């Protein structure tokens, strides 16, 4: 119960407390650069993004993606499976800021990303070893909700949640498919 209350408090603080140092500026920022390191730390998607104001209250986002993961499974000494993969990609999106400020505060958006991932696996099944490798092209269409919070005139944090569809096109037909994607992000960035 206490974990849920703490989570609700953090969400309320991050998404509703959008007043910041930028509010007092004559000209709010219209070019930002940021990095989401969560994927590098936890496994998954990370990115370096550039955001520029397209029209007042809206931003256009371009980003370079980095994807990395590892998966290990063991059942005693008779079975083990190890898989790891990494890849690069690009993404493009649009954000709309609901409070009328330029690229500050709560926003919603849509993005499309294309990531190419190379992977390999090794399996030991009761003394018999198998291995393989392949490539997967991931196409994602996501909706994003977040809040850009400036902690100084030039630095910001941007907690967000991305949800949408992902299509996997793999060199191994068993690994291809369509699915849902839900991914938290925490971008840290600066005005330039």
Helices and strands as residue ranges (DSSP letters): H 2-16, G 21-24, E 31-36, H 38-42, E 44-55, E 58-75, E 79-97, E 105-125, E 128-150, E 155-170, G 173-175, E 177-191
